[in-house]
């Protein structure tokens, strides 16, 4: 494995990376669907106005964004949105840094944002809808 940057898009590594990153968002979205009252209560306890609206937004971002990331569709845009979501939610929900558990969740959100920014920079890879669309694109076909 080389330490240099190349323009090649290996297939399996970006795909596995997307699976790993998307899983936490998908499972988090599903857990919110499974416990809407508790989730809205937690959102309200953090002082967020309109907990129902925030809850619905979180479910859409986490579940929808996670599934789109998993599929590799519009990966750079979705990854950027999820990175921003991760950072914002770290500051809103995990700001009690004197609590070691909250500090771990805060840093976890930032680590996820870092991984997502790699997807913003390098894309989804070949095994993705983005990769499939690029192969079938007239611009790519014309270059071949």
C-alpha angles and dihedrals in degrees: 000000000000125000092215126098117246135181093235118116108213112205111219103040097056089043093053090045091053091049091052095047095041094050095070092052094046093048092045091051091048092049089053090052088050094053109028096156095050092045093050090046091054091047090050091047089058089058097250111154118232098021092189091056092045090048093052091046092050092050092050093047096044101038098031094040092045093051093046090048090049091052091045094234117153084346099173093051094043092046091050091051092048091047090053090045090051093052094045093048091048090059095043102041106022103039096117092096094169086071106080093213091054090046090054091050091046092052091043089057091050091048090051089050089052092053091046091052088057087058089049090053100041106022133223101304128230098303096070142082088255089055091047092049091049092052091051094043115117089226092057092042091052091054093051 
